[in-house]
Amino acid sequence: MRSGIWEKLNELLYGDERDLEERYKRIYGEEGYRQRLIEERKKLKRYYRMAVLGSVVLVALSLWMQMERDKSVATGEDGRITYIERPETGESPLTVDARVYAIDDQGGVSTEESIILEPRGKRGADISVEDTQGMDREALLRQKISTAVMGLNEDRSDKKVKLPEKLEDGTRLIWEKKAGFDGEVILLALILIMLIIYSGRRGGIKKEEEMARESIVRGLPVFTNKMVLMLNAGAVVSSAFDRIMKDHESVRPQGERDEKGSGIRDDHFYEQLYGIYVRAKETNEPVHVQLKEFGKRSGVRELIRIADIIDDNINKGSDLVTKLQRETEGLWFVRKKLAEEKGKKAETKLTGPLMILLLVLVMITVAPAMLEI
């Protein structure tokens, strides 16, 4: 029962494991997908843990701040505030959220008020009284309460500040401490962060799929041209492929190779070709068979077509060089189209920063004139 619930929870948080496994298989093949799958799972776990840990820290911080405020607020048995201790000189101002009930002959009015007490030892600023004409009864009472609260900082010599029990017009005031723990806000923030992580949990695999496709489209025309040159020089497919891989590795700086020496890790296309090269040496599995399998799982039409042409040459003896030369022009066109699309995307991404820069320049230009008005 528990294992079933745990599996359901894992599927809810991380998604369908089988679907993710198949998608990584299509990118990296049978041998290379497991490590990427483990890394992706660890990354998601790390994000969820950071979200939960951050929420716990916020809850602890909120509780600690509330406890610190509670130390300065004295309440009676009925929960009403009797007095508040003013901060000492050099300390930060104290803010206490309170609910106040104003009761007069016409009934009662309830409002929330933030009481800000400045530190001791300094005379308070003069209080400005706003025009109360046109205010209704409730608004007028709230205005009088706010004025009374600001008056608490007129004389900062007393350590204990007693809240006013009455207004000048005789309205009775009852002060109660408002709960300061923002548990609902923190819970809502946690849920929102979890939803963001959940909605983007497949963002990594989508990005890798796109990068893998772009790598194949970029590298395939160069690979095909090299294959044509080798075949024209009299090499067969397997020896031509071996020479291409050796030449490709020889021009890569050693520091840019991964632990297997398969070249730059970002170059997905040649990394996969190198894997084919290694398996052909270790297992004697034909290169053309592996190329066809690579094209099939990648889903890139251009690679599938090139792999089929090479396989057709092996099995049927067709003119491989002529067919590859015909395909090369189309491959370069697809690569050019991909570069144009990436250029347009880059221009779109620059639009936002440029608009912000333009707005800043306008503000800098207009600000002196506005200040003179």
N, C-alpha and C positions, 0 to 999 in steps of 0.2 A: 504493500500500500504506500509506504513512505517512498520507496524507490520510484514508484509511478508518479507520485506528486513531484518528486525532485526532477524527474525527466521532463514533466510538463513545464515546470518552472524554468529549467534550462532552455527548453525550446522557445518559451515566451521571451526570455531575455536575449538569447543569442540567435534565435531563428532556427529554421530547419537545417540540422547538421548535414543531412544527406545532400540537400540542394547546394550548400556551400562547398561540400566536398567535391561534387561533380564539377562545379564551376572552376575550382582550383585545379582539378585534374585536366580540364580543357586548356588551362593556361600553362601548367608546368609538367603535365604528364604524370604517369604512374609513380615515378621515382621521386619527383621533386615537390609534390603538392603537400605532403604531410607536414613538413616543417613550416610552410607558410600558413597552413591551417592552424597549427598550434600557436604561431605568433599572433595571428588574428584573434584567436580566442583569448590569449593572454592580454592583448591590448584592450579588448572589450571589458574583461574582468577588471583591469586597472582603472578604466573610466568609471565603471560602476562603483568600485571601492572608493575612488576619489570623491564621487558625488555623495556617497553615504558618509564618508569621513568629514567632508566639508560641512554637511548638515549637522553632524554631531558636534563639531567645533562651534558652529553658529548657535546651536541650542545651549551648549555649555557657556558660551560667552554671554548670551542673552540672560541666562539664569544668574550668572555671576554679577552682571551689571544690575539686575533687579535686586539681588541680595545687598549689593553696595548701597543702592538707593534706599532700600528698606531700613538700613541701619540708621539713616538720618531722619526717618519719618516715624513719629510716635503716634500710636493709635490707642483708643480706648477699647473697652470690652465690647462696645457696640460697633466697632469697626470704623468709627469716625476719627478723622485726623485731629489730634490735639495740638501738636506743634511740629515744626521741622527745624533741624539743626542746620545753621548757615555754614557754608564751607569756610575754612580758615584762610588767612591771607596767603596768597601764592597758589592756592588750589583752584581747580576749574569750577566754573559755575555749576550749580546743582539743578537738574530739571526733574520735576516730579509731576507725573500725569495724574490729575485728580478729577473726580466727578463732583460737581457742586449742585446742590438743590437750593433754589431761591424761593422762599415762601412768603407771600404777602396776603393782603385781604382778598385779592382776586384769585388766589390759587397758587400753584407752584410751577416753577420752570426748572428743567434739568438741562445742564450743559456740561461739556468737558473743557477743562482748562489746564494748560501747561504752566506750572508755577516754576519760574526761573529765579533762583536765589544767587545773587552775586556774592563773592567772598567778603569777609569782614574787613573793616579798617579803611573803607573808602566811601566818601559821600556819594550818594546816588544822583543820577541825572534828574532834572526837572521833568515832571509828567505833563505832557500836552493833552488837553481835553478836546475830543472831537465834537463837532456840532451834532447834537442829538435831535434836531428838529426833523420831523417827518418820520421818526422811528416808531414802530409799533411797540407794544408793551414788552414782548419777549426780547426783541432786539435791544430795547433800552436797558432791560435788566442785564443782558449779556454784556453790554457796553460798560455798565457800572461795575460788574464783577471783574472785567478785565482791568479797569482802572484801579480797582482795589488791589488786585494782584500785583500790578506794577508798582503800587505804593509800598509794597513790602520791602523794596530796595531803597527807599528814601533814607532810612536810618539803618546802617549796617553794623552798628556797634554791638547789638545783642546777638548772643550765640543761638538762643532758642527763639524761633520766629513763630508767633501764634497767629493762626489764620483768623481773618475777621469773622465775627459771628453775626454781625449786622451791617447793612449798608446805611448810608446817611439818612435815607428815607424810612428806616426802620425795618426794611425787608430782612428776614432771618435767613442766614446761610448755614447749610450743613455740608461739610466737606468729607468725602470718602475717597480712599485711595483706589485708583484704577489699576487693574491688573496690567503689569508692564511686559509680560512675556508674550512675544509675538509668535506663538507656536503655529498658528494657522498660516502666517506668512512664510515661515521656514518650511512647513510641510508642503505648501503650494510650490515654493521654489524647488524643493527636492523632486516633486512630481514632474515639474516642468523640465528640469535637467534630465531626469530619467527618460522622459518622452523624447527629448532631443537626441539623447544617446541611442534610444531604441530606433527612432526613425532613421538615424544615420549609421546604424550598425552594419549596413551593407555598402556604405560609401567606399570603404577600402577596396573591396573586391571589384566594384564597378570601375574605380580608378585604375586598378591593375589590369582589368580587361581592356580598357581603352588604351592604356600605355602599351600593352602587349600587341594590340592590333596596329597601333602607330609604328611600333618598332619593326613589325613584319613588313608593313607597307614601305617604310624607309629603306630597310636593308635588302629587300628582295630584288630590286632592279640591279643593285651593285653585285649581288651574289650571282644573278643570272648572267650578267655581262662577263664576270670572271669565269663562269662555267663555260660559256661560249668560247672564250679565248683558250681555255685549257683543252676543250674538245677539238678546236681547230688545230691545236698544236699536236694532236695525235693521242691525247690521254683518253682513257675510258672514264666512265662516270665515277666509279669509286676512287680512282687515283686522283681525278680532278677535284673531287670533294675533299680528299685528304690534303691536297696541296693548298686549297683555299683556306682550310682551317689552320694549317701551319703558318701560312702567310699572315692570316688575321691575328694569330696569337703573337707572332714575332714583332709586330708593330705596336703592341700594347705595353705601356710601362708596367713593370712588375707590381708596383704599388697599387695599380688600379684593377688588379685581378682578385677574384674571390679565393676562398680557401682551396677550391678545386682547380684554380688556374684557368678558369673558363672565360677570362676577359672581363670587361666592365659589366657589373651586375645590372646596370640600367639598360644595357643592350640585350633585351630579351631575345630577339631573333637569333643573334649569334650565340647566345648562351644555350639556347635550345639546339642549335646546330652542333655546338661543341658536345652536348650530351649525346647526340646521335653519333658523332665521331668516336666518342669514348666507348659507347655500347657496341659499335661495329668492330672495334679492336678487341674488346673483351669477350664478346659473345658470338662474333661472326654473323650477326644479323645484318642482312643487306641494307645498304644505305637507302636505296630507292623505296624499300618497304617502310622504313622508319620515316622518311620524308612524307610519304603518303599518309601515314598515321598522324604525323604532326600537322599536315594541312587539314585533315579531317577534323581533328579536335580543336584546332584554332578557329575554324569557321571562316577564315579569310579566303574569299573566292579566288584571288590572284594566286595565292600559295597553293590552293587545291588544284588549280589548273596547271601550274608549273610541275607539281608533284605527279600529276596524272600523265603529263607529257614525258617526264623522265621514266616513269614506270612503263609507259607504252613503248618507249625505245628499248628498254631492257627485255620486255616480253615479246615484242613484235618486230623489233629491228627497224623501226621507222626512222626518218631523217631527223634526229634530235636537234642538231645545230640550226637547221632551217626553221623549225617550229619555235625554238627558244628565241631566235632573232626576231621573229614576228611578234612574239609576246613582249619583248623588251620595250618597244615603243609605248605600248599600252601601260606597262608598269611605271614608266617614268611619268606618264601623264597623270596616273593616280597619285603618285608621290607629289607631283606639283600641285594637284588639287588639294591634297592634305595640307601642304604648306600654306596655301592661300587661306584655307579654313582656319588654321591656327593663327595666322596673321589677323584675320578679322576678329577672332575671339580676343586676341591681345588688345586690339583697338577698342573693343567694347569694354574690357576691364579697365582701360585707362580713362574712360569717359568720366567715371565717378571722381577719381582724384583730381582730374583737370577742372571739373566743375567746382570742387571745393577750393582749389587754388584760385580760380577766377573770382569766387565769392570773397575770399580773403583779400585779394587785390582791390576789389570794389570797396570793401569795408575800410581798408587802409586809405584809399583815395578820398572817400566821402567823409570819414570820421572827423578830420580837421574842420571841414565846412560845417558839419553838424554841431561841433562844440562851440563854434562862434555864434550860433543862432541864440 
